[in-house]
Amino acid sequence: SAISLNMQAPGDALSVKCGACNKYLSYFPIYIAQDKQPICGRCSQLLTEENTYIRDTPYESLAKCLKFPCIYHAEGCVENLFPADVPTHELDCPFRIVACPLDCMWQGIVKELLQHFEELHSSAIMRNGEFEMDVLNSYEIYSLVIYEDELFSFKRKFDLSKNILECSLFCYKAIDPLECPVCFDYITPPIYQCVTGHSICSECKGQVAECPTCKEEIKNTQNFTLEKMAYFLTYPCRFTEYGCDFASKPGKIKQHQKYCLHGPHYCPLREYENCNWKDSVKNIYSHVLNAHHDNVLEIDTVSLFIDGNYFTTEDSVCYIMKFSDALFKLHYLYRHRTFYWAMQLIGAPEESAQYRFEIDVIDTTNNNQRMFLRRPCAPLTDKDHSFEETDYYVVIQMEQIKSFITDIFTYRVRVMK
């Protein structure tokens, strides 16, 4: 049977480094020079025909079974790699050292390049993919481009004498979202930091008295530079490990995660019925049927008995209804002689645009009158925010339907795709 070796490189192996670059002998091929100095594959371009070099195959045979630290471990990389994986990793390591492409002396790790541009060269960040061309002068210009979480250096060189524009694009890295050291979720704006500069998410800021990284005080200091960077990033849903594959920018990912089908949900009637039930979305309907049956619309018609005091008070009710395999939450509000209805999808916010709802006021006076209005269904929101966006709710004034009503006010509600 085959034996698989997977060992960490011992200290003696790590102390022997390339005679040219002084880095680990983890990048093959490895050569031995006339002066007995080993030369790694990173420095192979230094090999010349005037000197004699011998391929050190015995060393490679042993070292290929060992894991070596990344050469950027001092900058923060914690990867340990087999030599076969070293070339690819060093090209993409987010901790590798790069120089600012502009006329600037800055050098730093790739992860800090965007922050450097935001602080010192913000005008050189190409935010919308557009640039102006000067065809009257020769020039060479660099810009930083962010596209789908990738960071690029975009070079434009115009030679007026030849009337030629040359463009080149160099990819630095995929931008990684920051991780909160308390909850270990990705940090979305607002981003706070301790007095030393370590970041923490807004949800955890109020739960800890000191920075978990350095134990220094956490004040109300926001890292606005990091926040600007964060809006370029695409965040995965925090419920990825439970099957969700949704990813989006900070604003949309927050809304999605609040009502993601793969995450835990409170009772949708919580704000109306003071219910603290919490479970997966697949159990919501059975919970509502068992605990709040009066709030389930099993038919599409609602009738309200109206007495003399109804129109002088405020009425607020919530119903749960099913359409196809989807669950919906209907908010009804009567206030100041005005009726309001809003229909919200209990599920992924991005799917709500597939549905519309219709309110059909029924004439109970037998005068053959009819009024119906149709609006898009909205993503799930809190009760207090249900009637903020006028595109997502139906509104009818009392004067419009007063002739429809006797001592019963009846309306029919439908959901459609």
C-alpha positions in Angstrom: 0.0 0.0 0.0 1.1 3.6 -0.6 2.3 5.8 2.2 1.3 9.5 2.1 3.7 11.9 3.8 2.3 15.2 5.1 4.7 16.8 7.5 5.6 20.3 8.6 9.1 21.4 7.5 11.4 21.1 10.5 13.4 24.1 11.8 16.6 22.9 10.1 14.9 22.9 6.7 13.6 26.4 7.2 17.0 27.7 8.2 18.4 26.8 4.8 17.3 29.5 2.4 18.0 30.7 -1.1 21.4 32.3 -1.6 19.9 34.9 -3.9 16.6 36.0 -2.3 17.0 34.6 1.2 13.6 32.9 1.0 12.5 29.4 1.8 13.6 26.6 -0.5 10.0 25.8 -1.2 9.8 27.0 -4.8 11.1 24.3 -7.2 13.3 23.7 -9.1 16.2 24.0 -6.6 19.8 24.4 -7.9 23.2 24.2 -6.3 25.7 26.8 -7.5 29.5 26.4 -7.8 29.8 28.3 -4.5 27.5 25.6 -2.9 24.7 28.2 -2.4 21.2 26.9 -3.2 19.1 28.8 -5.7 15.3 28.6 -5.6 13.0 28.6 -8.5 12.0 32.2 -7.8 15.5 33.2 -8.8 16.0 30.9 -11.8 16.3 33.9 -14.1 19.6 34.6 -12.4 21.1 31.4 -13.8 23.6 32.0 -16.5 25.6 29.8 -18.9 28.9 31.0 -17.5 28.3 29.3 -14.2 27.6 25.6 -13.5 24.4 24.7 -11.6 23.3 21.3 -10.5 19.6 20.4 -10.0 19.3 19.4 -6.4 16.9 16.5 -6.9 17.6 14.7 -3.6 16.5 17.8 -1.7 13.4 18.1 -3.9 12.5 14.5 -3.3 12.5 15.0 0.4 11.1 18.6 0.5 8.1 17.8 -1.8 6.5 15.9 1.2 7.0 18.9 3.6 4.8 21.9 4.2 6.6 25.3 4.2 5.2 28.6 5.6 4.3 31.2 3.1 7.1 33.7 2.4 4.7 36.4 3.5 4.1 34.9 6.9 5.6 38.0 8.6 2.9 40.1 6.9 0.2 37.9 8.3 -0.3 34.9 6.0 -0.8 31.7 8.0 -0.8 29.3 5.1 1.5 26.3 5.1 2.1 24.8 1.7 3.5 21.9 -0.2 6.1 23.0 -2.8 3.7 22.1 -5.6 1.3 24.7 -4.4 3.8 27.5 -3.7 4.0 29.2 -7.1 0.2 29.6 -7.5 -0.2 30.8 -3.9 2.6 33.3 -4.1 1.0 34.9 -7.1 -2.3 35.3 -5.4 -1.4 35.6 -1.7 -3.4 38.6 -0.2 -0.4 39.4 2.0 2.2 39.7 -0.7 4.1 43.0 -1.0 3.2 45.3 -3.9 4.3 48.8 -4.8 1.9 51.6 -5.6 1.6 51.9 -9.4 1.5 55.7 -9.2 4.4 58.1 -8.6 4.4 57.1 -4.9 6.9 55.5 -2.6 4.3 53.4 -0.8 4.8 49.6 -0.5 2.5 47.3 1.4 0.5 44.1 1.3 -2.1 43.7 -1.4 -5.0 43.8 1.1 -4.0 47.4 2.0 -3.7 48.7 -1.6 -7.3 49.8 -1.9 -7.2 51.6 1.5 -4.0 53.3 0.4 -5.7 54.6 -2.8 -8.8 55.8 -0.8 -6.6 57.8 1.5 -4.0 59.2 -1.0 -5.2 58.7 -4.6 -9.0 58.5 -4.4 -9.3 60.4 -7.7 -7.4 57.5 -9.4 -10.0 54.9 -8.5 -12.1 54.2 -11.5 -15.5 53.8 -9.8 -17.9 53.5 -12.8 -15.6 51.9 -15.5 -15.4 55.1 -17.5 -12.3 57.3 -18.3 -11.5 60.3 -20.4 -9.0 60.2 -23.3 -6.5 63.0 -24.0 -5.5 62.8 -27.6 -3.5 66.1 -27.7 -0.6 64.9 -25.4 1.4 61.8 -24.7 0.9 60.4 -21.3 1.0 57.3 -19.1 -1.7 56.9 -16.5 -2.6 54.3 -13.9 -6.0 53.8 -12.3 -7.4 51.3 -9.8 -10.4 49.3 -11.0 -12.7 47.2 -8.9 -14.8 44.6 -10.7 -16.7 41.8 -9.0 -14.4 41.8 -5.9 -11.3 41.7 -8.1 -8.7 44.6 -7.8 -7.0 45.6 -11.1 -4.3 48.1 -12.1 -5.4 49.7 -15.4 -2.7 51.4 -17.4 -3.3 53.7 -20.3 -0.3 54.9 -22.4 -0.9 57.3 -25.3 1.9 58.0 -27.8 1.0 61.2 -29.7 3.8 60.7 -32.3 2.5 57.3 -33.3 -1.2 58.1 -32.4 -1.4 54.8 -30.5 -3.2 54.1 -27.3 -2.0 51.1 -25.3 -4.1 49.6 -22.5 -3.2 46.9 -20.0 -4.9 45.4 -17.1 -3.2 43.7 -14.1 -5.1 41.7 -11.5 -3.9 42.1 -8.0 -6.3 39.9 -6.0 -9.8 39.1 -5.0 -10.9 41.5 -2.3 -11.9 39.6 0.9 -14.6 40.9 3.2 -13.4 41.7 6.8 -14.3 39.2 9.5 -15.6 40.4 12.9 -13.4 39.0 15.7 -16.4 38.6 18.0 -19.2 36.9 15.9 -16.9 35.8 13.1 -19.4 37.1 10.5 -18.3 39.4 7.7 -18.4 43.1 8.7 -20.7 45.3 6.7 -21.0 49.1 7.2 -21.1 50.8 9.7 -17.6 49.6 10.7 -16.2 50.5 14.1 -12.7 50.2 15.4 -10.9 50.2 18.7 -8.3 52.9 19.6 -5.6 50.7 18.1 -7.4 50.2 14.8 -8.9 46.7 14.9 -12.3 46.5 13.3 -15.6 45.2 14.8 -19.1 45.0 13.4 -21.9 47.3 14.6 -23.9 44.4 16.1 -21.1 43.3 18.4 -19.8 46.8 19.3 -22.4 47.2 22.0 -21.9 43.7 23.4 -18.2 44.0 24.4 -16.3 46.5 26.5 -12.9 46.1 25.0 -11.4 45.0 21.7 -11.1 41.1 21.7 -7.8 41.4 19.7 -5.8 43.9 21.7 -8.0 44.5 24.8 -8.0 48.3 24.2 -11.1 50.5 24.5 -13.8 50.6 21.8 -15.3 54.0 21.3 -17.7 55.4 18.7 -15.0 55.7 16.0 -16.0 54.6 12.6 -13.5 53.6 9.9 -14.9 55.5 7.0 -12.1 54.4 4.6 -12.9 50.7 5.2 -16.6 51.5 4.8 -16.0 52.9 1.3 -14.0 49.8 0.5 -16.8 47.6 1.8 -19.3 48.9 -0.7 -17.2 47.4 -3.5 -17.4 43.9 -2.0 -19.8 41.1 -2.6 -20.7 39.4 0.6 -21.9 35.8 0.8 -25.0 35.1 3.0 -24.1 34.1 6.5 -26.2 31.0 6.1 -24.1 29.6 3.3 -23.3 26.5 5.3 -27.0 25.7 5.6 -27.5 25.8 1.8 -27.9 29.5 0.8 -25.9 30.6 -2.2 -27.0 34.2 -2.3 -24.4 36.9 -2.4 -24.6 40.7 -2.9 -23.4 44.1 -1.9 -23.7 45.3 1.8 -27.1 46.9 1.6 -28.8 44.0 -0.1 -27.0 41.3 1.9 -28.3 42.7 5.2 -31.9 42.7 4.0 -31.5 39.2 2.6 -29.9 37.7 5.8 -32.7 39.1 7.9 -35.3 37.0 6.0 -33.1 34.3 4.4 -35.1 31.0 4.0 -32.1 29.1 5.4 -31.8 31.1 8.6 -34.0 31.1 11.8 -37.2 33.2 11.7 -39.4 34.8 14.4 -43.1 34.3 14.2 -44.3 36.7 11.4 -47.1 37.9 13.7 -44.7 38.7 16.5 -45.3 42.5 16.4 -49.1 42.0 16.3 -49.6 39.0 18.7 -46.5 39.4 21.0 -45.3 35.9 20.0 -41.7 35.0 20.6 -41.7 31.7 18.6 -38.6 31.2 16.5 -37.8 28.3 14.1 -37.0 27.6 10.5 -39.1 29.1 7.8 -40.5 25.6 6.8 -42.3 25.5 10.1 -43.9 29.0 10.0 -47.2 28.0 8.5 -47.9 25.1 10.8 -47.0 27.4 13.8 -49.4 30.1 12.6 -52.2 27.5 12.0 -51.8 26.1 15.5 -51.1 29.3 17.5 -52.8 32.1 15.4 -55.5 30.4 13.4 -57.7 33.6 13.3 -54.9 35.3 11.4 -54.7 32.8 8.6 -56.5 33.6 5.4 -57.6 30.3 4.1 -60.1 32.0 1.7 -59.5 35.2 -0.2 -62.3 37.3 1.4 -62.1 39.4 4.6 -65.2 40.9 6.2 -65.1 43.5 9.0 -68.2 44.4 11.1 -68.5 48.1 11.3 -70.1 49.9 14.2 -70.5 53.6 14.8 -67.1 54.0 16.5 -65.0 52.2 13.9 -64.3 55.1 11.7 -63.1 57.3 14.6 -60.5 54.8 15.8 -57.5 53.1 14.4 -57.4 49.4 13.3 -54.4 47.3 12.5 -54.5 43.6 11.6 -52.1 41.1 10.0 -52.9 38.0 8.1 -50.9 35.1 6.8 -51.8 33.6 3.4 -50.5 31.0 1.0 -50.1 31.3 -2.8 -48.6 28.3 -4.6 -45.8 27.2 -2.3 -45.0 30.7 -1.0 -46.1 32.4 2.2 -47.2 36.0 2.4 -47.9 38.5 5.1 -50.8 41.0 4.6 -50.7 44.2 6.7 -54.1 46.0 7.0 -54.3 49.5 8.6 -57.2 51.9 9.0 -56.3 55.4 10.2 -57.6 58.9 9.6 -60.4 57.8 7.3 -57.9 56.0 5.1 -57.4 52.2 4.4 -54.0 50.7 3.7 -52.9 47.3 2.6 -49.4 45.9 2.0 -48.5 42.4 1.0 -45.0 41.0 1.8 -43.3 37.8 0.8 -42.1 35.7 3.7 -38.9 34.5 2.1 -35.9 35.7 0.1 -36.3 39.5 -0.5 -35.0 39.3 -4.1 -37.9 37.0 -5.0 -40.7 39.4 -4.0 -40.6 41.2 -7.3 -42.1 38.0 -9.0 -45.4 38.6 -7.2 -48.2 41.1 -7.3 -51.3 41.5 -5.1 -54.8 42.9 -5.7 -57.3 44.4 -3.3 -60.9 44.2 -4.6 -63.4 46.2 -2.5 -66.8 44.4 -2.6 -70.0 46.4 -2.8 -72.3 45.2 0.0 -75.1 47.6 -0.9 -76.0 45.6 -4.1 -75.4 48.7 -6.3 -73.0 46.8 -8.5 -70.0 49.0 -7.8 -66.5 47.8 -7.9 -63.0 49.1 -7.1 -59.8 47.2 -7.2 -56.1 48.2 -7.1 -53.0 46.2 -7.8 -49.4 46.6 -6.4 -46.2 44.7 -6.3 -45.5 42.5 -3.3 -42.7 43.8 -1.1 -39.8 42.2 0.7 -40.6 41.4 4.4 -40.1 44.4 6.7 -41.0 45.4 10.2 -44.6 46.5 10.9 -43.6 50.2 11.4 -42.0 50.3 7.9 -44.7 48.5 6.0 -46.3 51.7 4.6 -43.2 53.8 3.8 -42.7 53.0 0.1 -45.8 54.1 -1.9 -45.1 51.6 -4.7 -45.7 48.7 -2.4 -49.0 49.4 -0.8 -52.6 50.1 -1.7 -54.3 53.1 -0.3 -58.0 54.0 -0.5 -59.7 57.0 1.0 -63.0 56.5 2.9 -64.8 58.9 0.6 -63.9 56.7 -2.4 -65.7 53.6 -1.0 -68.2 55.0 1.5 -71.1 54.0 -0.8 -69.8 50.4 -0.8 -70.2 49.9 2.9 -73.2 49.0 5.1 -72.5 47.6 8.5 -70.0 45.2 6.9 -66.8 46.2 5.0 -65.7 43.4 2.7 -62.7 43.1 0.4 -61.1 40.3 -1.5 -57.3 39.9 -1.7 -55.4 37.9 -4.3 -51.7 37.2 -5.0 -50.5 36.5 -8.5 -47.3 36.1 -10.4 
